[in-house]
Every structure is written in C-alpha cells, then in structure tokens.
Amino acid sequence: MSSKNVCYVCGSSDFDKRTVEYIYRRQGKYLIVRDVPCEVCLHCGERYYPGDSLLRIEERFREIYEQHALPADAIQVPIEAYVA
Ligand SMILES: [Zn+2]
C-alpha cells in the first residue's frame, strides 16, 4: 500500500488505513467491491487507493461483464430522478 505524505485535497498528513466499499462505474455498468484497502484522510475524508487494487477491480469488471464470470453476489438498485 502506498503511503501519502500529505493529502492532495486539504494538505493534512493524518491518515488511517481502512477497508471500504468501492463502487466502480463504467458506461452505465456498476461493480461494487467490498473490503478494498485504502488510506483515508482524517481531515477531509479523501480516499487514496493503491494503484494495483484499482487495476484489479477493472480486471474483475471486465471478467464479469465481458467474459461472463460470476460475481460473488448481485443486487438490484432502484433508480429515480429527483423531483422537488
Ligand atoms: Zn484531506
């Protein structure tokens, strides 16, 4: 995992290592990946992911959508346009 010296957004140097839910979206298709390691800026909440984990998520996206690999789980998500 890469370590940041300072947050690119707010300049803070306080980070915490966590695992989070990552939502990958491309051309209207989604892949939710759980337990992705990242470092979170404790000041502004910006997340920093190691480059190899994002490559792995893209690879898994292609496996599922292009090569018909089975995901671990699947959900249906309701979608609405906001009406004031
Ligand atoms: Zn920050």
PDB file of the backbone (N, CA, C, O) and the ligand in Angstrom, with CONECT records:
HET     ZN  A 101       1
ATOM      1  N   MET A   1       0.841  -1.195   0.000  1.00  0.00           N
ATOM      2  CA  MET A   1       0.000   0.000   0.000  1.00  0.00           C
ATOM      3  C   MET A   1       0.874   1.243   0.000  1.00  0.00           C
ATOM      4  O   MET A   1       1.833   1.335   0.767  1.00  0.00           O
ATOM      5  N   SER A   2       0.542   2.197  -0.861  1.00  0.00           N
ATOM      6  CA  SER A   2       1.328   3.411  -0.934  1.00  0.00           C
ATOM      7  C   SER A   2       0.978   4.342   0.222  1.00  0.00           C
ATOM      8  O   SER A   2      -0.179   4.415   0.635  1.00  0.00           O
ATOM      9  N   SER A   3       1.964   5.044   0.738  1.00  0.00           N
ATOM     10  CA  SER A   3       1.706   5.995   1.804  1.00  0.00           C
ATOM     11  C   SER A   3       1.836   7.414   1.274  1.00  0.00           C
ATOM     12  O   SER A   3       2.802   7.749   0.588  1.00  0.00           O
ATOM     13  N   LYS A   4       0.864   8.229   1.599  1.00  0.00           N
ATOM     14  CA  LYS A   4       0.905   9.623   1.192  1.00  0.00           C
ATOM     15  C   LYS A   4       1.524  10.435   2.325  1.00  0.00           C
ATOM     16  O   LYS A   4       1.273  10.175   3.502  1.00  0.00           O
ATOM     17  N   ASN A   5       2.324  11.407   1.956  1.00  0.00           N
ATOM     18  CA  ASN A   5       2.846  12.312   2.976  1.00  0.00           C
ATOM     19  C   ASN A   5       1.804  13.356   3.352  1.00  0.00           C
ATOM     20  O   ASN A   5       1.559  13.622   4.529  1.00  0.00           O
ATOM     21  N   VAL A   6       1.190  13.948   2.313  1.00  0.00           N
ATOM     22  CA  VAL A   6       0.141  14.926   2.581  1.00  0.00           C
ATOM     23  C   VAL A   6      -1.040  14.677   1.641  1.00  0.00           C
ATOM     24  O   VAL A   6      -0.879  14.193   0.521  1.00  0.00           O
ATOM     25  N   CYS A   7      -2.223  15.022   2.133  1.00  0.00           N
ATOM     26  CA  CYS A   7      -3.435  14.887   1.327  1.00  0.00           C
ATOM     27  C   CYS A   7      -3.406  15.914   0.198  1.00  0.00           C
ATOM     28  O   CYS A   7      -3.153  17.095   0.435  1.00  0.00           O
ATOM     29  N   TYR A   8      -3.666  15.463  -1.031  1.00  0.00           N
ATOM     30  CA  TYR A   8      -3.663  16.377  -2.174  1.00  0.00           C
ATOM     31  C   TYR A   8      -4.818  17.368  -2.113  1.00  0.00           C
ATOM     32  O   TYR A   8      -4.756  18.432  -2.728  1.00  0.00           O
ATOM     33  N   VAL A   9      -5.873  17.023  -1.372  1.00  0.00           N
ATOM     34  CA  VAL A   9      -7.054  17.886  -1.313  1.00  0.00           C
ATOM     35  C   VAL A   9      -6.902  18.974  -0.256  1.00  0.00           C
ATOM     36  O   VAL A   9      -7.129  20.152  -0.531  1.00  0.00           O
ATOM     37  N   CYS A  10      -6.517  18.572   0.958  1.00  0.00           N
ATOM     38  CA  CYS A  10      -6.549  19.538   2.067  1.00  0.00           C
ATOM     39  C   CYS A  10      -5.180  19.775   2.703  1.00  0.00           C
ATOM     40  O   CYS A  10      -5.041  20.683   3.523  1.00  0.00           O
ATOM     41  N   GLY A  11      -4.170  18.985   2.348  1.00  0.00           N
ATOM     42  CA  GLY A  11      -2.837  19.217   2.888  1.00  0.00           C
ATOM     43  C   GLY A  11      -2.571  18.555   4.226  1.00  0.00           C
ATOM     44  O   GLY A  11      -1.463  18.662   4.750  1.00  0.00           O
ATOM     45  N   SER A  12      -3.559  17.872   4.792  1.00  0.00           N
ATOM     46  CA  SER A  12      -3.375  17.200   6.074  1.00  0.00           C
ATOM     47  C   SER A  12      -2.421  16.022   5.928  1.00  0.00           C
ATOM     48  O   SER A  12      -2.308  15.446   4.845  1.00  0.00           O
ATOM     49  N   SER A  13      -1.736  15.662   7.003  1.00  0.00           N
ATOM     50  CA  SER A  13      -0.859  14.497   6.956  1.00  0.00           C
ATOM     51  C   SER A  13      -1.361  13.378   7.860  1.00  0.00           C
ATOM     52  O   SER A  13      -0.619  12.444   8.164  1.00  0.00           O
ATOM     53  N   ASP A  14      -2.615  13.469   8.289  1.00  0.00           N
ATOM     54  CA  ASP A  14      -3.198  12.441   9.155  1.00  0.00           C
ATOM     55  C   ASP A  14      -4.035  11.471   8.330  1.00  0.00           C
ATOM     56  O   ASP A  14      -5.048  11.847   7.741  1.00  0.00           O
ATOM     57  N   PHE A  15      -3.590  10.209   8.299  1.00  0.00           N
ATOM     58  CA  PHE A  15      -4.286   9.187   7.521  1.00  0.00           C
ATOM     59  C   PHE A  15      -4.580   7.973   8.379  1.00  0.00           C
ATOM     60  O   PHE A  15      -3.902   7.713   9.373  1.00  0.00           O
ATOM     61  N   ASP A  16      -5.595   7.241   7.979  1.00  0.00           N
ATOM     62  CA  ASP A  16      -5.907   5.982   8.629  1.00  0.00           C
ATOM     63  C   ASP A  16      -6.075   4.920   7.558  1.00  0.00           C
ATOM     64  O   ASP A  16      -6.688   5.182   6.523  1.00  0.00           O
ATOM     65  N   LYS A  17      -5.543   3.726   7.785  1.00  0.00           N
ATOM     66  CA  LYS A  17      -5.719   2.628   6.843  1.00  0.00           C
ATOM     67  C   LYS A  17      -7.030   1.913   7.141  1.00  0.00           C
ATOM     68  O   LYS A  17      -7.294   1.510   8.273  1.00  0.00           O
ATOM     69  N   ARG A  18      -7.854   1.765   6.088  1.00  0.00           N
ATOM     70  CA  ARG A  18      -9.155   1.120   6.277  1.00  0.00           C
ATOM     71  C   ARG A  18      -9.457   0.244   5.072  1.00  0.00           C
ATOM     72  O   ARG A  18      -8.775   0.310   4.049  1.00  0.00           O
ATOM     73  N   THR A  19     -10.489  -0.576   5.209  1.00  0.00           N
ATOM     74  CA  THR A  19     -11.047  -1.245   4.032  1.00  0.00           C
ATOM     75  C   THR A  19     -12.436  -0.674   3.811  1.00  0.00           C
ATOM     76  O   THR A  19     -13.204  -0.496   4.756  1.00  0.00           O
ATOM     77  N   VAL A  20     -12.750  -0.391   2.557  1.00  0.00           N
ATOM     78  CA  VAL A  20     -14.005   0.296   2.234  1.00  0.00           C
ATOM     79  C   VAL A  20     -14.715  -0.408   1.085  1.00  0.00           C
ATOM     80  O   VAL A  20     -14.168  -1.305   0.444  1.00  0.00           O
ATOM     81  N   GLU A  21     -15.951   0.025   0.843  1.00  0.00           N
ATOM     82  CA  GLU A  21     -16.723  -0.451  -0.296  1.00  0.00           C
ATOM     83  C   GLU A  21     -16.460   0.488  -1.466  1.00  0.00           C
ATOM     84  O   GLU A  21     -16.687   1.694  -1.362  1.00  0.00           O
ATOM     85  N   TYR A  22     -15.986  -0.059  -2.569  1.00  0.00           N
ATOM     86  CA  TYR A  22     -15.632   0.744  -3.731  1.00  0.00           C
ATOM     87  C   TYR A  22     -16.658   0.509  -4.828  1.00  0.00           C
ATOM     88  O   TYR A  22     -16.949  -0.633  -5.182  1.00  0.00           O
ATOM     89  N   ILE A  23     -17.208   1.599  -5.366  1.00  0.00           N
ATOM     90  CA  ILE A  23     -18.189   1.476  -6.446  1.00  0.00           C
ATOM     91  C   ILE A  23     -17.536   1.904  -7.751  1.00  0.00           C
ATOM     92  O   ILE A  23     -17.244   3.081  -7.964  1.00  0.00           O
ATOM     93  N   TYR A  24     -17.314   0.922  -8.619  1.00  0.00           N
ATOM     94  CA  TYR A  24     -16.704   1.177  -9.915  1.00  0.00           C
ATOM     95  C   TYR A  24     -17.810   1.304 -10.938  1.00  0.00           C
ATOM     96  O   TYR A  24     -18.730   0.486 -10.967  1.00  0.00           O
ATOM     97  N   ARG A  25     -17.727   2.336 -11.791  1.00  0.00           N
ATOM     98  CA  ARG A  25     -18.777   2.584 -12.775  1.00  0.00           C
ATOM     99  C   ARG A  25     -18.139   2.864 -14.121  1.00  0.00           C
ATOM    100  O   ARG A  25     -17.236   3.693 -14.234  1.00  0.00           O
ATOM    101  N   ARG A  26     -18.611   2.172 -15.127  1.00  0.00           N
ATOM    102  CA  ARG A  26     -18.147   2.477 -16.483  1.00  0.00           C
ATOM    103  C   ARG A  26     -19.295   2.242 -17.457  1.00  0.00           C
ATOM    104  O   ARG A  26     -19.883   1.161 -17.486  1.00  0.00           O
ATOM    105  N   GLN A  27     -19.610   3.258 -18.251  1.00  0.00           N
ATOM    106  CA  GLN A  27     -20.636   3.187 -19.286  1.00  0.00           C
ATOM    107  C   GLN A  27     -21.953   2.629 -18.755  1.00  0.00           C
ATOM    108  O   GLN A  27     -22.569   1.756 -19.366  1.00  0.00           O
ATOM    109  N   GLY A  28     -22.366   3.150 -17.612  1.00  0.00           N
ATOM    110  CA  GLY A  28     -23.660   2.776 -17.060  1.00  0.00           C
ATOM    111  C   GLY A  28     -23.709   1.427 -16.373  1.00  0.00           C
ATOM    112  O   GLY A  28     -24.771   0.990 -15.929  1.00  0.00           O
ATOM    113  N   LYS A  29     -22.551   0.757 -16.282  1.00  0.00           N
ATOM    114  CA  LYS A  29     -22.485  -0.517 -15.574  1.00  0.00           C
ATOM    115  C   LYS A  29     -21.687  -0.335 -14.293  1.00  0.00           C
ATOM    116  O   LYS A  29     -20.752   0.462 -14.224  1.00  0.00           O
ATOM    117  N   TYR A  30     -22.086  -1.103 -13.276  1.00  0.00           N
ATOM    118  CA  TYR A  30     -21.504  -0.911 -11.957  1.00  0.00           C
ATOM    119  C   TYR A  30     -20.929  -2.213 -11.422  1.00  0.00           C
ATOM    120  O   TYR A  30     -21.420  -3.306 -11.702  1.00  0.00           O
ATOM    121  N   LEU A  31     -19.862  -2.047 -10.636  1.00  0.00           N
ATOM    122  CA  LEU A  31     -19.362  -3.174  -9.852  1.00  0.00           C
ATOM    123  C   LEU A  31     -19.039  -2.655  -8.455  1.00  0.00           C
ATOM    124  O   LEU A  31     -18.237  -1.736  -8.290  1.00  0.00           O
ATOM    125  N   ILE A  32     -19.670  -3.252  -7.461  1.00  0.00           N
ATOM    126  CA  ILE A  32     -19.398  -2.897  -6.071  1.00  0.00           C
ATOM    127  C   ILE A  32     -18.402  -3.906  -5.520  1.00  0.00           C
ATOM    128  O   ILE A  32     -18.644  -5.112  -5.565  1.00  0.00           O
ATOM    129  N   VAL A  33     -17.291  -3.417  -5.005  1.00  0.00           N
ATOM    130  CA  VAL A  33     -16.263  -4.304  -4.467  1.00  0.00           C
ATOM    131  C   VAL A  33     -16.079  -4.000  -2.991  1.00  0.00           C
ATOM    132  O   VAL A  33     -15.766  -2.873  -2.607  1.00  0.00           O
ATOM    133  N   ARG A  34     -16.275  -5.003  -2.185  1.00  0.00           N
ATOM    134  CA  ARG A  34     -16.153  -4.819  -0.732  1.00  0.00           C
ATOM    135  C   ARG A  34     -14.718  -5.064  -0.270  1.00  0.00           C
ATOM    136  O   ARG A  34     -13.938  -5.742  -0.939  1.00  0.00           O
ATOM    137  N   ASP A  35     -14.395  -4.500   0.879  1.00  0.00           N
ATOM    138  CA  ASP A  35     -13.119  -4.759   1.569  1.00  0.00           C
ATOM    139  C   ASP A  35     -11.897  -4.333   0.760  1.00  0.00           C
ATOM    140  O   ASP A  35     -10.874  -5.017   0.755  1.00  0.00           O
ATOM    141  N   VAL A  36     -12.016  -3.190   0.073  1.00  0.00           N
ATOM    142  CA  VAL A  36     -10.875  -2.668  -0.684  1.00  0.00           C
ATOM    143  C   VAL A  36      -9.998  -1.843   0.262  1.00  0.00           C
ATOM    144  O   VAL A  36     -10.493  -0.937   0.933  1.00  0.00           O
ATOM    145  N   PRO A  37      -8.699  -2.152   0.318  1.00  0.00           N
ATOM    146  CA  PRO A  37      -7.822  -1.390   1.213  1.00  0.00           C
ATOM    147  C   PRO A  37      -7.609   0.026   0.682  1.00  0.00           C
ATOM    148  O   PRO A  37      -7.466   0.230  -0.524  1.00  0.00           O
ATOM    149  N   CYS A  38      -7.591   0.990   1.579  1.00  0.00           N
ATOM    150  CA  CYS A  38      -7.271   2.363   1.180  1.00  0.00           C
ATOM    151  C   CYS A  38      -6.782   3.124   2.401  1.00  0.00           C
ATOM    152  O   CYS A  38      -6.872   2.652   3.534  1.00  0.00           O
ATOM    153  N   GLU A  39      -6.260   4.326   2.133  1.00  0.00           N
ATOM    154  CA  GLU A  39      -5.915   5.243   3.213  1.00  0.00           C
ATOM    155  C   GLU A  39      -6.875   6.420   3.137  1.00  0.00           C
ATOM    156  O   GLU A  39      -7.096   6.997   2.073  1.00  0.00           O
ATOM    157  N   VAL A  40      -7.440   6.764   4.291  1.00  0.00           N
ATOM    158  CA  VAL A  40      -8.439   7.831   4.347  1.00  0.00           C
ATOM    159  C   VAL A  40      -7.845   9.035   5.062  1.00  0.00           C
ATOM    160  O   VAL A  40      -7.281   8.904   6.148  1.00  0.00           O
ATOM    161  N   CYS A  41      -7.972  10.209   4.449  1.00  0.00           N
ATOM    162  CA  CYS A  41      -7.546  11.451   5.105  1.00  0.00           C
ATOM    163  C   CYS A  41      -8.490  11.715   6.271  1.00  0.00           C
ATOM    164  O   CYS A  41      -9.705  11.791   6.086  1.00  0.00           O
ATOM    165  N   LEU A  42      -7.934  11.854   7.468  1.00  0.00           N
ATOM    166  CA  LEU A  42      -8.786  12.047   8.645  1.00  0.00           C
ATOM    167  C   LEU A  42      -9.363  13.455   8.703  1.00  0.00           C
ATOM    168  O   LEU A  42     -10.280  13.720   9.480  1.00  0.00           O
ATOM    169  N   HIS A  43      -8.830  14.357   7.884  1.00  0.00           N
ATOM    170  CA  HIS A  43      -9.318  15.735   7.910  1.00  0.00           C
ATOM    171  C   HIS A  43     -10.493  15.930   6.948  1.00  0.00           C
ATOM    172  O   HIS A  43     -11.528  16.469   7.339  1.00  0.00           O
ATOM    173  N   CYS A  44     -10.336  15.492   5.685  1.00  0.00           N
ATOM    174  CA  CYS A  44     -11.385  15.770   4.694  1.00  0.00           C
ATOM    175  C   CYS A  44     -12.077  14.511   4.167  1.00  0.00           C
ATOM    176  O   CYS A  44     -13.076  14.613   3.455  1.00  0.00           O
ATOM    177  N   GLY A  45     -11.563  13.333   4.503  1.00  0.00           N
ATOM    178  CA  GLY A  45     -12.232  12.107   4.079  1.00  0.00           C
ATOM    179  C   GLY A  45     -11.826  11.588   2.715  1.00  0.00           C
ATOM    180  O   GLY A  45     -12.318  10.546   2.282  1.00  0.00           O
ATOM    181  N   GLU A  46     -10.933  12.297   2.024  1.00  0.00           N
ATOM    182  CA  GLU A  46     -10.470  11.832   0.715  1.00  0.00           C
ATOM    183  C   GLU A  46      -9.849  10.443   0.856  1.00  0.00           C
ATOM    184  O   GLU A  46      -9.117  10.168   1.807  1.00  0.00           O
ATOM    185  N   ARG A  47     -10.157   9.567  -0.116  1.00  0.00           N
ATOM    186  CA  ARG A  47      -9.634   8.204  -0.076  1.00  0.00           C
ATOM    187  C   ARG A  47      -8.509   8.043  -1.088  1.00  0.00           C
ATOM    188  O   ARG A  47      -8.580   8.553  -2.206  1.00  0.00           O
ATOM    189  N   TYR A  48      -7.470   7.324  -0.674  1.00  0.00           N
ATOM    190  CA  TYR A  48      -6.347   7.022  -1.569  1.00  0.00           C
ATOM    191  C   TYR A  48      -6.201   5.510  -1.679  1.00  0.00           C
ATOM    192  O   TYR A  48      -6.019   4.808  -0.684  1.00  0.00           O
ATOM    193  N   TYR A  49      -6.285   5.028  -2.926  1.00  0.00           N
ATOM    194  CA  TYR A  49      -6.222   3.584  -3.162  1.00  0.00           C
ATOM    195  C   TYR A  49      -4.879   3.231  -3.775  1.00  0.00           C
ATOM    196  O   TYR A  49      -4.350   3.985  -4.592  1.00  0.00           O
ATOM    197  N   PRO A  50      -4.321   2.088  -3.385  1.00  0.00           N
ATOM    198  CA  PRO A  50      -3.119   1.628  -4.073  1.00  0.00           C
ATOM    199  C   PRO A  50      -3.454   1.297  -5.525  1.00  0.00           C
ATOM    200  O   PRO A  50      -4.500   0.713  -5.811  1.00  0.00           O
ATOM    201  N   GLY A  51      -2.555   1.675  -6.444  1.00  0.00           N
ATOM    202  CA  GLY A  51      -2.824   1.524  -7.869  1.00  0.00           C
ATOM    203  C   GLY A  51      -3.143   0.101  -8.275  1.00  0.00           C
ATOM    204  O   GLY A  51      -3.969  -0.111  -9.163  1.00  0.00           O
ATOM    205  N   ASP A  52      -2.510  -0.883  -7.647  1.00  0.00           N
ATOM    206  CA  ASP A  52      -2.741  -2.258  -8.087  1.00  0.00           C
ATOM    207  C   ASP A  52      -4.148  -2.732  -7.732  1.00  0.00           C
ATOM    208  O   ASP A  52      -4.690  -3.605  -8.410  1.00  0.00           O
ATOM    209  N   SER A  53      -4.751  -2.169  -6.675  1.00  0.00           N
ATOM    210  CA  SER A  53      -6.109  -2.601  -6.335  1.00  0.00           C
ATOM    211  C   SER A  53      -7.109  -2.056  -7.352  1.00  0.00           C
ATOM    212  O   SER A  53      -8.089  -2.731  -7.669  1.00  0.00           O
ATOM    213  N   LEU A  54      -6.880  -0.841  -7.872  1.00  0.00           N
ATOM    214  CA  LEU A  54      -7.792  -0.301  -8.882  1.00  0.00           C
ATOM    215  C   LEU A  54      -7.665  -1.074 -10.190  1.00  0.00           C
ATOM    216  O   LEU A  54      -8.657  -1.291 -10.885  1.00  0.00           O
ATOM    217  N   LEU A  55      -6.448  -1.490 -10.524  1.00  0.00           N
ATOM    218  CA  LEU A  55      -6.256  -2.317 -11.718  1.00  0.00           C
ATOM    219  C   LEU A  55      -6.976  -3.649 -11.567  1.00  0.00           C
ATOM    220  O   LEU A  55      -7.577  -4.153 -12.516  1.00  0.00           O
ATOM    221  N   ARG A  56      -6.908  -4.209 -10.376  1.00  0.00           N
ATOM    222  CA  ARG A  56      -7.560  -5.493 -10.106  1.00  0.00           C
ATOM    223  C   ARG A  56      -9.088  -5.359 -10.227  1.00  0.00           C
ATOM    224  O   ARG A  56      -9.755  -6.260 -10.738  1.00  0.00           O
ATOM    225  N   ILE A  57      -9.630  -4.235  -9.757  1.00  0.00           N
ATOM    226  CA  ILE A  57     -11.078  -4.009  -9.845  1.00  0.00           C
ATOM    227  C   ILE A  57     -11.504  -3.879 -11.305  1.00  0.00           C
ATOM    228  O   ILE A  57     -12.531  -4.430 -11.701  1.00  0.00           O
ATOM    229  N   GLU A  58     -10.720  -3.150 -12.111  1.00  0.00           N
ATOM    230  CA  GLU A  58     -11.036  -3.019 -13.538  1.00  0.00           C
ATOM    231  C   GLU A  58     -10.983  -4.373 -14.234  1.00  0.00           C
ATOM    232  O   GLU A  58     -11.812  -4.683 -15.090  1.00  0.00           O
ATOM    233  N   GLU A  59      -9.997  -5.170 -13.849  1.00  0.00           N
ATOM    234  CA  GLU A  59      -9.844  -6.503 -14.428  1.00  0.00           C
ATOM    235  C   GLU A  59     -11.056  -7.367 -14.088  1.00  0.00           C
ATOM    236  O   GLU A  59     -11.570  -8.096 -14.937  1.00  0.00           O
ATOM    237  N   ARG A  60     -11.506  -7.276 -12.831  1.00  0.00           N
ATOM    238  CA  ARG A  60     -12.658  -8.062 -12.380  1.00  0.00           C
ATOM    239  C   ARG A  60     -13.942  -7.589 -13.085  1.00  0.00           C
ATOM    240  O   ARG A  60     -14.806  -8.396 -13.425  1.00  0.00           O
ATOM    241  N   PHE A  61     -14.050  -6.268 -13.296  1.00  0.00           N
ATOM    242  CA  PHE A  61     -15.185  -5.701 -14.029  1.00  0.00           C
ATOM    243  C   PHE A  61     -15.265  -6.321 -15.423  1.00  0.00           C
ATOM    244  O   PHE A  61     -16.338  -6.732 -15.864  1.00  0.00           O
ATOM    245  N   ARG A  62     -14.132  -6.384 -16.107  1.00  0.00           N
ATOM    246  CA  ARG A  62     -14.103  -6.958 -17.452  1.00  0.00           C
ATOM    247  C   ARG A  62     -14.438  -8.453 -17.422  1.00  0.00           C
ATOM    248  O   ARG A  62     -15.155  -8.951 -18.290  1.00  0.00           O
ATOM    249  N   GLU A  63     -13.919  -9.156 -16.426  1.00  0.00           N
ATOM    250  CA  GLU A  63     -14.212 -10.592 -16.314  1.00  0.00           C
ATOM    251  C   GLU A  63     -15.719 -10.830 -16.193  1.00  0.00           C
ATOM    252  O   GLU A  63     -16.268 -11.750 -16.799  1.00  0.00           O
ATOM    253  N   ILE A  64     -16.375  -9.976 -15.394  1.00  0.00           N
ATOM    254  CA  ILE A  64     -17.800 -10.174 -15.135  1.00  0.00           C
ATOM    255  C   ILE A  64     -18.653  -9.735 -16.322  1.00  0.00           C
ATOM    256  O   ILE A  64     -19.569 -10.454 -16.722  1.00  0.00           O
ATOM    257  N   TYR A  65     -18.358  -8.546 -16.896  1.00  0.00           N
ATOM    258  CA  TYR A  65     -19.219  -8.002 -17.943  1.00  0.00           C
ATOM    259  C   TYR A  65     -18.869  -8.495 -19.341  1.00  0.00           C
ATOM    260  O   TYR A  65     -19.745  -8.550 -20.203  1.00  0.00           O
ATOM    261  N   GLU A  66     -17.612  -8.853 -19.587  1.00  0.00           N
ATOM    262  CA  GLU A  66     -17.208  -9.244 -20.942  1.00  0.00           C
ATOM    263  C   GLU A  66     -16.966 -10.742 -21.073  1.00  0.00           C
ATOM    264  O   GLU A  66     -17.143 -11.319 -22.146  1.00  0.00           O
ATOM    265  N   GLN A  67     -16.556 -11.368 -19.966  1.00  0.00           N
ATOM    266  CA  GLN A  67     -16.249 -12.797 -20.050  1.00  0.00           C
ATOM    267  C   GLN A  67     -17.249 -13.640 -19.267  1.00  0.00           C
ATOM    268  O   GLN A  67     -17.087 -14.853 -19.128  1.00  0.00           O
ATOM    269  N   HIS A  68     -18.299 -12.966 -18.749  1.00  0.00           N
ATOM    270  CA  HIS A  68     -19.401 -13.652 -18.072  1.00  0.00           C
ATOM    271  C   HIS A  68     -18.971 -14.443 -16.842  1.00  0.00           C
ATOM    272  O   HIS A  68     -19.556 -15.480 -16.527  1.00  0.00           O
ATOM    273  N   ALA A  69     -17.948 -13.950 -16.150  1.00  0.00           N
ATOM    274  CA  ALA A  69     -17.587 -14.565 -14.866  1.00  0.00           C
ATOM    275  C   ALA A  69     -18.699 -14.261 -13.862  1.00  0.00           C
ATOM    276  O   ALA A  69     -19.343 -13.216 -13.950  1.00  0.00           O
ATOM    277  N   LEU A  70     -18.924 -15.156 -12.923  1.00  0.00           N
ATOM    278  CA  LEU A  70     -19.970 -14.957 -11.926  1.00  0.00           C
ATOM    279  C   LEU A  70     -19.436 -14.123 -10.763  1.00  0.00           C
ATOM    280  O   LEU A  70     -18.387 -14.433 -10.199  1.00  0.00           O
ATOM    281  N   PRO A  71     -20.168 -13.057 -10.407  1.00  0.00           N
ATOM    282  CA  PRO A  71     -19.765 -12.289  -9.228  1.00  0.00           C
ATOM    283  C   PRO A  71     -20.126 -13.040  -7.951  1.00  0.00           C
ATOM    284  O   PRO A  71     -20.905 -13.993  -7.985  1.00  0.00           O
ATOM    285  N   ALA A  72     -19.557 -12.608  -6.823  1.00  0.00           N
ATOM    286  CA  ALA A  72     -19.853 -13.248  -5.541  1.00  0.00           C
ATOM    287  C   ALA A  72     -21.301 -13.029  -5.143  1.00  0.00           C
ATOM    288  O   ALA A  72     -21.897 -13.869  -4.469  1.00  0.00           O
ATOM    289  N   ASP A  73     -21.875 -11.893  -5.563  1.00  0.00           N
ATOM    290  CA  ASP A  73     -23.245 -11.566  -5.191  1.00  0.00           C
ATOM    291  C   ASP A  73     -23.753 -10.519  -6.183  1.00  0.00           C
ATOM    292  O   ASP A  73     -22.964  -9.936  -6.926  1.00  0.00           O
ATOM    293  N   ALA A  74     -25.054 -10.281  -6.198  1.00  0.00           N
ATOM    294  CA  ALA A  74     -25.621  -9.261  -7.072  1.00  0.00           C
ATOM    295  C   ALA A  74     -26.867  -8.681  -6.408  1.00  0.00           C
ATOM    296  O   ALA A  74     -27.590  -9.380  -5.698  1.00  0.00           O
ATOM    297  N   ILE A  75     -27.106  -7.385  -6.651  1.00  0.00           N
ATOM    298  CA  ILE A  75     -28.290  -6.734  -6.101  1.00  0.00           C
ATOM    299  C   ILE A  75     -28.982  -5.956  -7.207  1.00  0.00           C
ATOM    300  O   ILE A  75     -28.376  -5.638  -8.230  1.00  0.00           O
ATOM    301  N   GLN A  76     -30.256  -5.651  -6.996  1.00  0.00           N
ATOM    302  CA  GLN A  76     -30.974  -4.726  -7.872  1.00  0.00           C
ATOM    303  C   GLN A  76     -31.027  -3.378  -7.164  1.00  0.00           C
ATOM    304  O   GLN A  76     -31.300  -3.311  -5.966  1.00  0.00           O
ATOM    305  N   VAL A  77     -30.768  -2.309  -7.903  1.00  0.00           N
ATOM    306  CA  VAL A  77     -30.738  -0.977  -7.301  1.00  0.00           C
ATOM    307  C   VAL A  77     -31.802  -0.101  -7.940  1.00  0.00           C
ATOM    308  O   VAL A  77     -31.781   0.102  -9.154  1.00  0.00           O
ATOM    309  N   PRO A  78     -32.741   0.427  -7.142  1.00  0.00           N
ATOM    310  CA  PRO A  78     -33.734   1.336  -7.701  1.00  0.00           C
ATOM    311  C   PRO A  78     -33.088   2.646  -8.154  1.00  0.00           C
ATOM    312  O   PRO A  78     -32.140   3.119  -7.526  1.00  0.00           O
ATOM    313  N   ILE A  79     -33.590   3.228  -9.229  1.00  0.00           N
ATOM    314  CA  ILE A  79     -33.068   4.497  -9.734  1.00  0.00           C
ATOM    315  C   ILE A  79     -34.235   5.447  -9.941  1.00  0.00           C
ATOM    316  O   ILE A  79     -35.271   5.062 -10.483  1.00  0.00           O
ATOM    317  N   GLU A  80     -34.066   6.678  -9.512  1.00  0.00           N
ATOM    318  CA  GLU A  80     -35.088   7.694  -9.718  1.00  0.00           C
ATOM    319  C   GLU A  80     -34.439   9.012 -10.090  1.00  0.00           C
ATOM    320  O   GLU A  80     -33.279   9.251  -9.753  1.00  0.00           O
ATOM    321  N   ALA A  81     -35.181   9.877 -10.788  1.00  0.00           N
ATOM    322  CA  ALA A  81     -34.769  11.250 -10.975  1.00  0.00           C
ATOM    323  C   ALA A  81     -35.366  12.075  -9.842  1.00  0.00           C
ATOM    324  O   ALA A  81     -36.495  11.829  -9.418  1.00  0.00           O
ATOM    325  N   TYR A  82     -34.614  13.043  -9.357  1.00  0.00           N
ATOM    326  CA  TYR A  82     -35.085  13.854  -8.242  1.00  0.00           C
ATOM    327  C   TYR A  82     -36.258  14.731  -8.660  1.00  0.00           C
ATOM    328  O   TYR A  82     -36.204  15.399  -9.692  1.00  0.00           O
ATOM    329  N   VAL A  83     -37.310  14.726  -7.860  1.00  0.00           N
ATOM    330  CA  VAL A  83     -38.471  15.583  -8.100  1.00  0.00           C
ATOM    331  C   VAL A  83     -38.681  16.455  -6.864  1.00  0.00           C
ATOM    332  O   VAL A  83     -38.903  15.950  -5.763  1.00  0.00           O
ATOM    333  N   ALA A  84     -38.606  17.768  -7.061  1.00  0.00           N
ATOM    334  CA  ALA A  84     -38.748  18.690  -5.922  1.00  0.00           C
ATOM    335  C   ALA A  84     -40.199  18.776  -5.463  1.00  0.00           C
ATOM    336  O   ALA A  84     -40.506  19.502  -4.518  1.00  0.00           O
TER     337      ALA A  84
HETATM  338 ZN    ZN A 101      -7.578  15.651   3.168  1.00  0.00          ZN2+
END
